Structure formats: C-alpha cells, structure tokens
Amino acid sequence: MRNYFILFLKGLALGTANVIPGVSGGTIALITGIFERLIDALKSFDIKAIRLLISFKIKDFCKHTDFYFLIAVFAGVAVAIIFIAKLFGYLFDNYPVYIWSYFFGLILASVYFVGGNIKKWNLSVIISLIVGTVIAVIISLLNPLTENSNFLYLILCGIVSICSMILPGLSGSFIMILLGNYKLVVIDSINNLDLNILFPVFIGAVVGIIAFSHLLSWVLKKYRNQTLALLTGFIFGSLGILWPWKHESYLLDNLGNVILKKGHPIVISYQKYIPETFNFEVAFAILLIIIGFISIWLMERAANKKSK
C-alpha cells in the first residue's frame, strides 16, 4: 500500500503538470522516475491484453498491463486536475493578466529548453523548425482560438492533449490553449462536471494514449531532432497567443447585443495591446513572467539530474 500511495503522489504531480500550460507531464514522469514504466504500461494494451480481458483472465490482464500501477497513478492525476482546475477558474475570473503572464513565462522557457534538447542541427531540422513556427503563426493569425464544443472536435482535443503525458517537453494544456478549449475543458467542464464536454475528451484521450504511445516512441527514436525542432517552432510561433494584455471580443447578434451562452458571453477573439503606463499591475505581471521562466528552468534542471 505504501508503494501505491507513493505512485498516487507522483500521479498528483503528473496531473498538476497537465493543467498548467508550459509544464510537460512527460517531464514530470521523468523526474519522478515513472516515465519508462508508464510508457511500457500504456504500450501493453495490445491484442494480448484484449484476449486476456475477453477470456476473463483478470489477474493475467492486470499483470500484463501493470494495471494497478496505472490505477494508482491516474487516480492521483484525476484528483490533481479537479483541485487545480478550481484554483485556475478563480484566477481566470479575477486575475486574468497575472495568470496569462505566468503562462507566458512558462512557454517562453519551453522554447529555450525544448530547443536545447536538439543534438544535431542540419537542413531537415531547420526546415522542421520553420514549419512548426509557420504553422503556429498561421493558427494565431487565423484566430481559431475560440471555444468549440463540437463532439468530434472535443475528441481531437483529447487525442492531442493526452500526448503530453508521453512526450517530455510538450504541454497538453498549452496545446488545449491553441485549440481554443483550455477554459472550456480544463476549467469549466471539470468544475461543473459537464459530461457533455468531458465524455468526448475522455474518448479521445483513451484512443490517443493507446494508439500514439507506439507512434510517438518510434518517431522520437527515428527522427528525434526533427520532432524537437518542430515542437520548438510550434511553441515559439504561438507565444503571441498567450500575450497577457488583451481585450476579449464577444459574439454579437444583428442588433449589436452580446450573445450569452449559459449566462456567459461567447469569446470569439482577443485584441492584444501594450500597456501605456508602467504601474503595479504591469510590474507584477513582468515578475510573474520571470517566475514562470524560472519554474521551467528548475523543472528541467531536476529532470536532467534524474536522468543522469
């Protein structure tokens, strides 16, 4: 029981990372020493596991998939996500500039540290970096970053974001921000237990974590530098999305009135601006950007020590 409790605590750390943009769940798994075991357990959900389950050989199934390990870890993940989501819901409602400033620092540091893992630069790596940057900039300019509760789109959100639990350096919550559904999925739906949102995301997460654990492992081993360069460009090109100072633009009807959904206005875009005066809010926001950067630096430093 003591070992499972420790795994639960490590799951808490993993779940917290998945809520905070810029912090990679894969990095936390590496720091806590469960990364390789997590990958092996996820990859074990294969045809053999299905046969064992269908034939009701439960003990053999649990042993083959390291099922109790996964239960302990993901129980911690679930508890952390629920608790942190409530905290972030409060911060987004009351201190949006401050929380976006902290996130901006996290992502800024991620650009440096993810790119720093590239061991060899060549033409294909440079092209991957450029492609990643261009894709992110296009996404930002097209401004698709609005809430989308379409069932299939939510499944896509679940598939993409869950990859962060496998791939160190990639933040699932950051990807959710780019997809426009961070507040809808990570904050609102969890706090309100909205199954209409959570169910399709859960489907995508289950499909993604099983199907892509093999693919991501193969891609990283065969094209590691190109993959990291693509991620670096993607993160760098998306920094503007997290700019702390922005005004929200709401969906209006034909008469110019704000349209409400469940009592709340629907955000369709953000109008970014530069503060005209240097006041306490600006100074504190800059401090939070620095703190965010240092947070990732400490995280990466701990990960490097653990891997040596």
SULURGI-V822166 format. One record per residue. PHI is phi in whole degrees, -180 to 180 (* if undefined). Layout:
phi: [PHI | PHI]
//
This chain:
phi: [* | -62 | -65 | -69 | -66 | -64 | -64 | -62 | -64 | -66 | -65 | -59 | -65 | -66 | -66 | -60 | -62 | -73 | -89 | -90 | -60 | 101 | -98 | -88 | -63 | -63 | -65 | -63 | -61 | -67 | -62 | -84 | 81 | -115 | -61 | -66 | -66 | -64 | -61 | -63 | -66 | -68 | -72 | -78 | -80 | -123 | -62 | -62 | -62 | -64 | -63 | -64 | -71 | -64 | -84 | 62 | -89 | -64 | -62 | -66 | -62 | -64 | -70 | -65 | -96 | 55 | -63 | -67 | -62 | -65 | -61 | -63 | -67 | -75 | -65 | -64 | -60 | -63 | -62 | -64 | -62 | -65 | -69 | -68 | -61 | -65 | -64 | -69 | -60 | -66 | -67 | -64 | -75 | -111 | -136 | -61 | -63 | -68 | -71 | -67 | -64 | -63 | -62 | -61 | -64 | -61 | -71 | -59 | -69 | -62 | -58 | -67 | -79 | -67 | -64 | -67 | -84 | -74 | -85 | -141 | -98 | -145 | -62 | -66 | -69 | -63 | -62 | -61 | -62 | -65 | -61 | -61 | -64 | -63 | -60 | -66 | -65 | -61 | -59 | -66 | -70 | -74 | 53 | -86 | -80 | -123 | -61 | -138 | -99 | -61 | -56 | -67 | -66 | -67 | -63 | -61 | -59 | -66 | -64 | -69 | -70 | -68 | -61 | -65 | -77 | -106 | -104 | -60 | 100 | -114 | -96 | -65 | -67 | -64 | -62 | -64 | -63 | -62 | -79 | 86 | -117 | -61 | -68 | -63 | -87 | -77 | -103 | -65 | -68 | -73 | -64 | -98 | 49 | -82 | -68 | -63 | -94 | -69 | -63 | -64 | -64 | -63 | -59 | -62 | -65 | -65 | -62 | -65 | -70 | -83 | -71 | -96 | -62 | -71 | -63 | -65 | -62 | -69 | -63 | -65 | -73 | -90 | -130 | -61 | -64 | -65 | -65 | -64 | -66 | -61 | -66 | -62 | -65 | -63 | -68 | -63 | -69 | -102 | -58 | -61 | -66 | -96 | -53 | -66 | -97 | -156 | -104 | -85 | -108 | -107 | -72 | -116 | -89 | -64 | -93 | 87 | -89 | -70 | -86 | -104 | -127 | 56 | 86 | -122 | -67 | -95 | -78 | -112 | -168 | -127 | -102 | -79 | -149 | -105 | -55 | -82 | -127 | -95 | -121 | -62 | -60 | -66 | -62 | -69 | -64 | -63 | -61 | -67 | -61 | -64 | -62 | -61 | -63 | -64 | -59 | -68 | -60 | -65 | -64 | -67 | -64 | -65 | -65 | -65 | -66 | -68 | -79 | -84]
//
